[in-house]
Amino acid sequence: MNNILKASCLAIYLLAIVAIAGALPHGIASVLQLVAVLLLAGHVLELLVAFSAIKRYPGLLIDSIGLTLLFGFLHWLPLRKGGATQ
């Protein structure tokens, strides 16, 4: 389930980028871009709130920050619970 949610996050970001290129209808493009910006803004807030869990990532801190910006709680919540994340 976690992988499906992560794929959905990536799909939203990818479709928003495709929308910038003009490959999608304007109505859909503007909604996707808004959703992507709101998702990213929420993940930035999560970064500030869950930084102690984010530091538990076994790799580089910058990698964990990047994964949090992409996936939010899907990345840091397993770290907080003590499990591994991929």
Phi and psi restraints in degrees (value plus and minus 20) as a CYANA .aco file:
   2 ASN   PHI     -80.4   -40.4
   2 ASN   PSI     -60.5   -20.5
   3 ASN   PHI     -86.7   -46.7
   3 ASN   PSI     -54.9   -14.9
   4 ILE   PHI     -86.1   -46.1
   4 ILE   PSI     -61.7   -21.7
   5 LEU   PHI     -87.3   -47.3
   5 LEU   PSI     -58.3   -18.3
   6 LYS   PHI     -85.1   -45.1
   6 LYS   PSI     -61.5   -21.5
   7 ALA   PHI     -82.8   -42.8
   7 ALA   PSI     -56.1   -16.1
   8 SER   PHI     -85.1   -45.1
   8 SER   PSI     -61.6   -21.6
   9 CYS   PHI     -79.5   -39.5
   9 CYS   PSI     -67.9   -27.9
  10 LEU   PHI     -82.9   -42.9
  10 LEU   PSI     -57.9   -17.9
  11 ALA   PHI     -84.5   -44.5
  11 ALA   PSI     -60.4   -20.4
  12 ILE   PHI     -82.7   -42.7
  12 ILE   PSI     -66.4   -26.4
  13 TYR   PHI     -82.8   -42.8
  13 TYR   PSI     -63.8   -23.8
  14 LEU   PHI     -84.3   -44.3
  14 LEU   PSI     -64.8   -24.8
  15 LEU   PHI     -85.1   -45.1
  15 LEU   PSI     -54.9   -14.9
  16 ALA   PHI     -85.1   -45.1
  16 ALA   PSI     -57.9   -17.9
  17 ILE   PHI     -88.4   -48.4
  17 ILE   PSI     -61.7   -21.7
  18 VAL   PHI     -82.4   -42.4
  18 VAL   PSI     -56.3   -16.3
  19 ALA   PHI     -84.7   -44.7
  19 ALA   PSI     -53.5   -13.5
  20 ILE   PHI     -82.5   -42.5
  20 ILE   PSI     -55.5   -15.5
  21 ALA   PHI     -92.9   -52.9
  21 ALA   PSI     -28.6    11.4
  22 GLY   PHI      66.1   106.1
  22 GLY   PSI      -2.6    37.4
  23 ALA   PHI    -105.7   -65.7
  23 ALA   PSI     -24.9    15.1
  24 LEU   PHI    -140.4  -100.4
  24 LEU   PSI     134.8   174.8
  25 PRO   PHI     -79.0   -39.0
  25 PRO   PSI     128.5   168.5
  26 HIS   PHI     -77.7   -37.7
  26 HIS   PSI     -63.0   -23.0
  27 GLY   PHI     -81.0   -41.0
  27 GLY   PSI     -64.9   -24.9
  28 ILE   PHI     -90.1   -50.1
  28 ILE   PSI     -59.9   -19.9
  29 ALA   PHI     -82.1   -42.1
  29 ALA   PSI     -66.1   -26.1
  30 SER   PHI     -86.8   -46.8
  30 SER   PSI     -56.1   -16.1
  31 VAL   PHI     -86.9   -46.9
  31 VAL   PSI     -64.9   -24.9
  32 LEU   PHI     -82.1   -42.1
  32 LEU   PSI     -60.7   -20.7
  33 GLN   PHI     -86.0   -46.0
  33 GLN   PSI     -59.4   -19.4
  34 LEU   PHI     -84.6   -44.6
  34 LEU   PSI     -64.0   -24.0
  35 VAL   PHI     -82.1   -42.1
  35 VAL   PSI     -62.4   -22.4
  36 ALA   PHI     -84.5   -44.5
  36 ALA   PSI     -61.2   -21.2
  37 VAL   PHI     -86.5   -46.5
  37 VAL   PSI     -63.0   -23.0
  38 LEU   PHI     -85.2   -45.2
  38 LEU   PSI     -59.4   -19.4
  39 LEU   PHI     -83.0   -43.0
  39 LEU   PSI     -65.7   -25.7
  40 LEU   PHI     -84.3   -44.3
  40 LEU   PSI     -61.4   -21.4
  41 ALA   PHI     -82.9   -42.9
  41 ALA   PSI     -61.2   -21.2
  42 GLY   PHI     -83.1   -43.1
  42 GLY   PSI     -57.8   -17.8
  43 HIS   PHI     -90.5   -50.5
  43 HIS   PSI     -51.9   -11.9
  44 VAL   PHI     -84.8   -44.8
  44 VAL   PSI     -62.6   -22.6
  45 LEU   PHI     -83.2   -43.2
  45 LEU   PSI     -59.9   -19.9
  46 GLU   PHI     -81.9   -41.9
  46 GLU   PSI     -57.1   -17.1
  47 LEU   PHI     -78.5   -38.5
  47 LEU   PSI     -62.1   -22.1
  48 LEU   PHI     -91.2   -51.2
  48 LEU   PSI     -58.6   -18.6
  49 VAL   PHI     -95.8   -55.8
  49 VAL   PSI     -58.9   -18.9
  50 ALA   PHI    -127.6   -87.6
  50 ALA   PSI       7.1    47.1
  51 PHE   PHI     -81.2   -41.2
  51 PHE   PSI     -53.6   -13.6
  52 SER   PHI     -83.7   -43.7
  52 SER   PSI     -57.0   -17.0
  53 ALA   PHI     -94.2   -54.2
  53 ALA   PSI     -55.7   -15.7
  54 ILE   PHI     -83.9   -43.9
  54 ILE   PSI     -52.9   -12.9
  55 LYS   PHI     -89.3   -49.3
  55 LYS   PSI     -34.5     5.5
  56 ARG   PHI     -97.9   -57.9
  56 ARG   PSI     -28.5    11.5
  57 TYR   PHI     -78.5   -38.5
  57 TYR   PSI     114.0   154.0
  58 PRO   PHI     -90.0   -50.0
  58 PRO   PSI     -35.9     4.1
  59 GLY   PHI    -113.1   -73.1
  59 GLY   PSI    -176.9  -136.9
  60 LEU   PHI     -88.4   -48.4
  60 LEU   PSI     127.3   167.3
  61 LEU   PHI     -82.2   -42.2
  61 LEU   PSI     -58.8   -18.8
  62 ILE   PHI     -83.8   -43.8
  62 ILE   PSI     -53.9   -13.9
  63 ASP   PHI     -85.4   -45.4
  63 ASP   PSI     -62.8   -22.8
  64 SER   PHI     -85.9   -45.9
  64 SER   PSI     -57.5   -17.5
  65 ILE   PHI     -83.9   -43.9
  65 ILE   PSI     -65.4   -25.4
  66 GLY   PHI     -81.6   -41.6
  66 GLY   PSI     -62.0   -22.0
  67 LEU   PHI     -86.3   -46.3
  67 LEU   PSI     -55.4   -15.4
  68 THR   PHI     -88.0   -48.0
  68 THR   PSI     -59.2   -19.2
  69 LEU   PHI     -85.7   -45.7
  69 LEU   PSI     -51.7   -11.7
  70 LEU   PHI    -100.0   -60.0
  70 LEU   PSI     -65.1   -25.1
  71 PHE   PHI    -135.8   -95.8
  71 PHE   PSI     -32.8     7.2
  72 GLY   PHI      42.9    82.9
  72 GLY   PSI    -153.1  -113.1
  73 PHE   PHI     -83.2   -43.2
  73 PHE   PSI     -38.7     1.3
  74 LEU   PHI     -84.8   -44.8
  74 LEU   PSI     -43.3    -3.3
  75 HIS   PHI    -112.3   -72.3
  75 HIS   PSI     -70.2   -30.2
  76 TRP   PHI    -105.9   -65.9
  76 TRP   PSI     -42.2    -2.2
  77 LEU   PHI     -84.0   -44.0
  77 LEU   PSI     -63.5   -23.5
  78 PRO   PHI     -82.2   -42.2
  78 PRO   PSI     -50.4   -10.4
  79 LEU   PHI     -87.2   -47.2
  79 LEU   PSI     -60.1   -20.1
  80 ARG   PHI     -85.1   -45.1
  80 ARG   PSI     -57.3   -17.3
  81 LYS   PHI     -99.0   -59.0
  81 LYS   PSI     -27.6    12.4
  82 GLY   PHI      74.8   114.8
  82 GLY   PSI     -16.6    23.4
  83 GLY   PHI    -112.9   -72.9
  83 GLY   PSI     152.1   192.1
  84 ALA   PHI    -106.6   -66.6
  84 ALA   PSI     135.0   175.0
  85 THR   PHI    -145.6  -105.6
  85 THR   PSI     130.7   170.7
